[in-house]
Amino acid sequence: MTEPEAAPPAEQQPYSRSPTGSPPAAEGTTFQQTQADIVAHQAETTIEAGSDSDDPGYETDAESRASTSISSSVRDYAFEHGRRYHKFREGTYQFPNDESEQEREDMKHAMVVNLCGGKLHYAPLDNPQKIIDVGTGTGIWAIDVGDEYPSAEVLGIDLSPIQPVWVPPNVKFMVDDAESPWLHPADTFDFVHIRHMNSSVKNWPKLLTEAYNHTKPGGWIEMQELLFTLNCDDGTMKEDYPTARFLQLIKEGLAVFGVDLLGVTRNAQLLHDAGFVNVETKVFKIPLGVWPKNRTMKLIGLYLRSVIYDGLQGIALGPLTRGLKWTPEDVELFLVDVRKSLMDASTHSYLPFHVVYGQKPLNT
């Protein structure tokens, strides 16, 4: 693996944090805590459905995002079917990295933060000093965790140099391939964070072995992943639901490139196999759409629907044209019914969200 390219120092640069969609502060801490308790309970049990016609709409402030200024060899991009893709290790990741895709990534962050009651992780960290965010994307989690742990050094790595220039002084980003050998010394990190990477990583045992070797004894790793299989608890999802068919086709397309979209269910075993102990698993339900009755759960469902709806083309083009050899015209025609099904609030579907974390033994 070539030496990773680093963004320029940002020790004295100001920064701003992206909104997470949390309930307004004016409503009070008690209200927020109550909402968090309700959401946590429903996410792990059964989501209460609301009126099928109740759709609050969606608004967002789309902030412009400057690419990290690094060497031209990794700042170049590849273009296909009108979408922009990473150039470094071209073809490794099957999804775009352009502005609309970055906005989706930030929405996914807001969705998870609301689902988890504001938590950025579940691993029981104790004053971590070195944190790595694998597949950092826009860098939003790394920035937030850098703000939460100001004494820690936070490193975000990704194939795409799309992170902001203005960041907290303890956060930096590097262009690197997590599936290549890690160049850091052994036992470097107190916490390894991996989120939304299941659609990208081909060799999880290799990556997690690297993570284990570079985690300090007593340090933690956490994986947070959506399981892209739609479920329904009340029988409102029909067998021919177009969105379910869409996810199945994406799974088949990614399989051509050696990616198992449903490998999330093996994450706990993968951590055990890599040598981690004290492995814990939490599974939540994320509603698809605005059908839940609870206000915060409705917002979470709105995020997920927007993440999928706004990204349909970007999600589909790589796996379906590269993997399944569809034409772009075939993709667009297929997506017509998928878009309609996503807006149908009478279908009470959801995606499971798996959080798995484990610890490197102290005596290693």
For each residue, the residues with C-beta under 8 A, 3 or more apart:
1: 4 176 177 180 181 183
2:
3: 183
4: 1 157 174 175 176 183
5: 70 71 73 74 161 174 175 176
6: 70 172 173 174
7: 10 68 69 70 161 163 165 172 173 174
8: 69 70
9: 172
10: 7 13 165 166 167 169 171 172
11: 169
12: 169
13: 10 165 166 167 169
14: 166
15: 143 164 166 167 168
16: 63 166
17: 143 144 147
18: 63 106 109 110 140
19: 22 61 110
20: 109 110 113 114 118
21: 110 111 113 114 299 303
22: 19 32 113 114 118
23: 27 31 32 35 295 296
24: 27
25: 28
26:
27: 23 24 31 32
28: 25 31 32
29: 32 33
30: 33 34
31: 23 27 28 34 35
32: 22 23 27 28 29 35 36
33: 29 30 36 37
34: 30 31 37 38
35: 23 31 32 38 39 294 295 296
36: 32 33 39 40 117 118 296
37: 33 34 40 41 117
38: 34 35 41 42 294 296 297
39: 35 36 42 43 114 115 117 294 296 297 300
40: 36 37 43 44 117
41: 37 38 44 45
42: 38 39 45 46 47 48 285 292 294 297
43: 39 40 47 115 284 285 286 297 353
44: 40 41 282 283 284 285
45: 41 42
46: 42 233 285
47: 42 43 233 285 287 292 294 297 348 350
48: 42 292 293 294 297
49: 234 291 292 293 348
50: 54 290 291 292 293 294 298
51: 54 293
52: 291 345 346
53: 345
54: 50 51 290 298 345
55: 290 345
56: 290 298 299 302
57:
58: 302 306
59:
60: 103 107
61: 19
62: 103
63: 16 18
64:
65: 99 102 138 162 164
66: 164 165
67: 75 161 162 163
68: 7 161 162 163 164 165 173
69: 7 8 75 165
70: 5 6 7 8 74 75 161 175
71: 5 74 75
72: 75 76
73: 5 76 87 88
74: 5 70 71 87 88 161 175
75: 67 69 70 71 72 87 161
76: 72 73 87
77: 84 85 86 87 97
78: 84 85 86 87 90
79: 82 83 84 85
80: 83 85 317
81: 317 321 328
82: 79
83: 79 80 96 98 313 314 317
84: 77 78 79 96 97 98
85: 77 78 79 80 90 93 95 96 97 318
86: 77 78 89 90 92 93 97 159 160
87: 73 74 75 76 77 78 90
88: 73 74 159 160 161 175 177
89: 86 92 159 177
90: 78 85 86 87
91: 94
92: 86 89 159 177 179 200
93: 85 86 97 159 160 200
94: 91 199 200 253 254 257 259 318 319 322 323
95: 85 101 199 314 315 318
96: 83 84 85 100 101 314 317 318
97: 77 84 85 86 93 101 102 160 162
98: 83 84 101 102 314
99: 65 102 103
100: 96 103 104 310 311 314
101: 95 96 97 98 104 105 311 314
102: 65 97 98 99 105 106 137 138 162
103: 60 62 99 100 106 107 310
104: 100 101 107 108 306 307 310 311 314
105: 101 102 108 109 137 138 140 196
106: 18 102 103 109 110 138 140
107: 60 103 104 110 111 303 306 307 310
108: 104 105 111 112 196 303 307
109: 18 20 105 106 112 113 138 140 141 144
110: 18 19 20 21 106 107 113 114 303
111: 21 107 108 114 115 286 300 303 304 307
112: 108 109 115 116 195 224 353
113: 20 21 22 109 110 116 118 119 120 144
114: 20 21 22 39 110 111 117 118 296 299 300 303
115: 39 43 111 112 284 286 300 353
116: 112 113 119 120 122 284 355
117: 36 37 39 40 114
118: 20 22 36 113 114
119: 113 116 122
120: 113 116 141 144 145 148
121: 125 145 191 193 222 357
122: 116 119 222 280 282 355 357
123: 191 220 221 222 357 359
124: 220
125: 121 128 149 190 191 220
126:
127: 149 151
128: 125 131 149 152 190 191 219
129: 151 152 153 190
130: 152 153 155 188 189 190 191 216
131: 128 142 145 146 149 152 153 154 155 189 190 191 192 193
132: 154 155 156 157 184 188 189 191 192 193 214
133: 136 139 141 142 145 154 155 156 157 193 195
134: 157 178 192 193 194 197 207 211
135: 157 158 178 194 195 196 197 200
136: 133 139 141 142 156 157 158 163 173
137: 102 105 140 158 160 162 196
138: 65 102 105 106 109 162 163 164
139: 133 136 142 143 156 158 163 164 167 171 173
140: 18 105 106 109 137 143 144
141: 109 120 133 136 144 145 156 193 195
142: 131 133 136 139 145 146 154 155 156 163 171 173
143: 15 17 139 140 146 147 164 167 168 171
144: 17 109 113 120 140 141 147 148
145: 120 121 131 133 141 142 148 149 152 154 193
146: 131 142 143 149 150 152 154 167 168 170 171
147: 17 143 144 150 168
148: 120 144 145
149: 125 127 128 131 145 146 152 154 170
150: 146 147 168 170
151: 127 129 170
152: 128 129 130 131 145 146 149 170 190
153: 129 130 131 170 172
154: 131 132 133 142 145 146 149 168 170 171 172
155: 130 131 132 133 142 171 172 173 174
156: 132 133 136 139 141 142 163 171 172 173 174
157: 4 132 133 134 135 136 173 174 175 176 178
158: 135 136 137 139 161 162 163 173 175 176
159: 86 88 89 92 93 175 176 177
160: 86 88 93 97 137 175
161: 5 7 67 68 70 74 75 88 158 173 175
162: 65 67 68 97 102 137 138 158
163: 7 67 68 136 138 139 142 156 158 167 173
164: 15 65 66 68 138 139 143 167
165: 7 10 13 66 68 69
166: 10 13 14 15 16
167: 10 13 15 139 143 146 163 164 171 172 173
168: 15 143 146 147 150 154 171
169: 10 11 12 13
170: 146 149 150 151 152 153 154
171: 10 139 142 143 146 154 155 156 167 168
172: 6 7 9 10 153 154 155 156 167
173: 6 7 68 136 139 142 155 156 157 158 161 163 167
174: 4 5 6 7 155 156 157
175: 4 5 70 74 88 157 158 159 160 161
176: 1 4 5 157 158 159 180
177: 1 88 89 92 159 180
178: 134 135 157 182 197 201 207 210
179: 92 201 202 203 206 207
180: 1 176 177
181: 1 210
182: 178 210 213 214
183: 1 3 4
184: 132 188 189 214
185: 188 214
186: 213 214
187: 213 214 215 216 217
188: 130 132 184 185 214 215 216
189: 130 131 132 184 192 214 215 216 219
190: 125 128 129 130 131 152 215 216 219 220
191: 121 123 125 128 130 131 132 219 220 221 222
192: 131 132 134 189 211 214 215 219 220 221 222
193: 121 131 132 133 134 141 145 221 222
194: 134 135 197 211 221 222 223 224
195: 112 133 135 141 223 224 225
196: 105 108 135 137 199 224 225 226
197: 134 135 178 194 200 201 223 225
198: 201 225 226 259 260 261 263 264
199: 94 95 196 228 254 259 261
200: 92 93 94 135 197 259
201: 178 179 197 198 204 207 259
202: 179 257 258 259
203: 179 206 207
204: 201 207 208 263 266 270
205: 208 209 270 273 274
206: 179 203 209 210
207: 134 178 179 201 203 204 210 211
208: 204 205 211 212 221 270 271 273 274
209: 205 206 212 213 274
210: 178 181 182 206 207 213 214
211: 134 192 194 207 208 214 215 221 274
212: 208 209 215 221 274 275 276 360
213: 182 186 187 209 210
214: 132 182 184 185 186 187 188 189 192 210 211
215: 187 188 189 190 192 211 212 219 220 221 360
216: 130 187 188 189 190 219 360
217: 187 360 361 362 363 364
218: 359 360 361 362
219: 128 189 190 191 192 215 216 359 360
220: 123 124 125 190 191 192 215 357 358 359 360
221: 123 191 192 193 194 208 211 212 215 271 276 357 358 359 360
222: 121 122 123 191 192 193 194 355 356 357
223: 194 195 197 267 271 354 355 356 357
224: 112 194 195 196 353 354 355
225: 195 196 197 198 264 267 353 354
226: 196 198 264 286 351 352 353 354
227: 262 264 265 351 352 353 354
228: 199 247 250 251 261 262 351
229: 247 262 351 352
230: 237 241 243 244 247 288 349 350 351
231: 285 349 350 351 352
232: 235 236 237 347 348 349 350
233: 46 47 348 350
234: 49 348
235: 232
236: 232 346 347 348 349
237: 230 232 241 244 347 348 349
238: 241 347
239:
240: 245
241: 230 237 238 244 245 341 347 349
242: 245 246 337 338 340 341
243: 230 246 247 288 308 338 341 342 349
244: 230 237 241 247 248 349
245: 240 241 242 248 249 338
246: 242 243 249 250 312 316 334 335 338
247: 228 229 230 243 244 250 251 261
248: 244 245 251 252
249: 245 246 252 253 316 319 320 324 334
250: 228 246 247 253 254 261 315 316 319 320
251: 228 247 248 254 255 261 262
252: 248 249 255 256 319 323 324
253: 94 249 250 256 318 319 320 322 323 324
254: 94 199 250 251 257 259 260 261 319 323
255: 251 252 258 259 260 261 323
256: 252 253 319 322 323 324
257: 94 202 254 322 323
258: 202 255
259: 94 198 199 200 201 202 254 255
260: 198 254 255 263
261: 198 199 228 247 250 251 254 255
262: 227 228 229 251 265
263: 198 204 260 266 267
264: 198 225 226 227 267 352 354
265: 227 262 354
266: 204 263 269 270
267: 223 225 263 264 270 271 281 354 356
268: 271 272 279 281 356 358
269: 266 272 273
270: 204 205 208 266 267 273 274
271: 208 221 223 267 268 274 276 279 356 357 358
272: 268 269 275 276 277 279 358
273: 205 208 269 270
274: 205 208 209 211 212 270 271
275: 212 272 360 361 364
276: 212 221 271 272 279 358 359 360
277: 272 358 359 360 361
278: 358 359
279: 268 271 272 276 356 357 358
280: 122 356 357 358
281: 267 268 354 355 356
282: 44 122 354 355 356
283: 44 352 353 354 355
284: 43 44 115 116 352 353 355
285: 42 43 44 46 47 231 350 351 352 353
286: 43 111 115 226 300 301 304 350 351 352 353
287: 47 291 292 297 298 300 301 304 348 349 350
288: 230 243 301 304 305 308 342 347 349 350 351
289: 301 302 304 305 342 343 344 345 347 349
290: 50 54 55 56 298 301 302 305 345
291: 49 50 52 287 298 301 345 346 347 348
292: 42 47 48 49 50 287 297 298 300 301
293: 48 49 50 51 297 298
294: 35 38 39 42 47 48 50 297 298
295: 23 35 298 299
296: 23 35 36 38 39 114 299 300
297: 38 39 42 43 47 48 287 292 293 294 300 301
298: 50 54 56 287 290 291 292 293 294 295 301 302
299: 21 56 114 295 296 302 303
300: 39 111 114 115 286 287 292 296 297 303 304
301: 286 287 288 289 290 291 292 297 298 304 305 350
302: 56 58 289 290 298 299 305 306
303: 21 107 108 110 111 114 299 300 306 307
304: 111 286 287 288 289 300 301 307 308 351
305: 288 289 290 301 302 308 309 342 343
306: 58 104 107 302 303 309 310
307: 104 107 108 111 303 304 310 311
308: 243 288 304 305 311 312 315 342
309: 305 306 312 339 342 343
310: 100 103 104 107 306 307
311: 100 101 104 307 308 314 315
312: 246 308 309 315 316 335 338 339
313: 83 316 317 331 332 335
314: 83 95 96 98 100 101 104 311 317 318
315: 95 250 308 311 312 318 319
316: 246 249 250 312 313 319 320 331 334 335
317: 80 81 83 96 313 314 320 321 328 331
318: 85 94 95 96 253 314 315 321 322 323
319: 94 249 250 252 253 254 256 315 316 322 323 324
320: 249 250 253 316 317 323 324 326 330 331 334
321: 81 317 318 324 325 326 327 328 331
322: 94 253 256 257 318 319 325
323: 94 252 253 254 255 256 257 318 319 320
324: 249 252 253 256 319 320 321
325: 321 322
326: 320 321 330 331 334
327: 321 330 331
328: 81 317 321 331 332
329: 332 333
330: 320 326 327 333 334
331: 313 316 317 320 321 326 327 328 334 335
332: 313 328 329 335 336
333: 329 330 336
334: 246 249 316 320 326 330 331 337 338
335: 246 312 313 316 331 332 338 339
336: 332 333 339 340
337: 242 334 340 341
338: 242 243 245 246 312 334 335 341 342
339: 309 312 335 336 342 343
340: 242 336 337 343 344
341: 241 242 243 337 338 344 347
342: 243 288 289 305 308 309 338 339
343: 289 305 309 339 340
344: 289 340 341 347
345: 52 53 54 55 289 290 291
346: 52 236 291
347: 232 236 237 238 241 288 289 291 341 344
348: 47 49 232 233 234 236 237 287 291
349: 230 231 232 236 237 241 243 244 287 288 289
350: 47 230 231 232 233 285 286 287 288 301
351: 226 227 228 229 230 231 285 286 288 304
352: 226 227 229 231 264 283 284 285 286
353: 43 112 115 224 225 226 227 283 284 285 286
354: 223 224 225 226 227 264 265 267 281 282 283
355: 116 122 222 223 224 281 282 283 284
356: 222 223 267 268 271 279 280 281 282
357: 121 122 123 220 221 222 223 271 279 280
358: 220 221 268 271 272 276 277 278 279 280
359: 123 218 219 220 221 276 277 278
360: 212 215 216 217 218 219 220 221 275 276 277 364
361: 217 218 275 277 364
362: 217 218
363: 217
364: 217 275 360 361
